[in-house]
Amino acid sequence: MNAAGDAAGPARGALKAPLGRVVALHDEIDLPFGEIQVRQGGGLAGHNGLKSLKRGFGDAEFWRVRVGVGRPDSTDPEVVSAYVLGRFREPREEVAALIESAVTETERLVEKLGE
């Protein structure tokens, strides 16, 4: 994800896809585990993958499906990195429900963008 813009930018260009029809799903530590939010554009909140996509697209006004994974008790960058790159601590059923919710919200957004 941290270098997603290296491929997504040229792919968008080759497909001539308007930025308003691009959707990125990503983990979001600023949302509690299990919460899903959909929005277009906005800040990058230090998320390296979103920064890469902005560089690749030349703009941050793409759609995002923000998948809440919660935040560790520390602000130490190494602890935060280990948290987001590590395994979920929640039960398998809760992780499956989170994925299902993210899929549902993504499908709703794609249908909306197709209208």
Secondary structure by P-SEA (a helix, b strand, c coil): cccccccaaaaaaaaccccccbbbbbbbccccccbbbbbccccccccaaaaaaaaaacccccccbbbbccccccccaaaaaaaaaccccccaaaaaaaaaaaaaaaaaaaaaaac
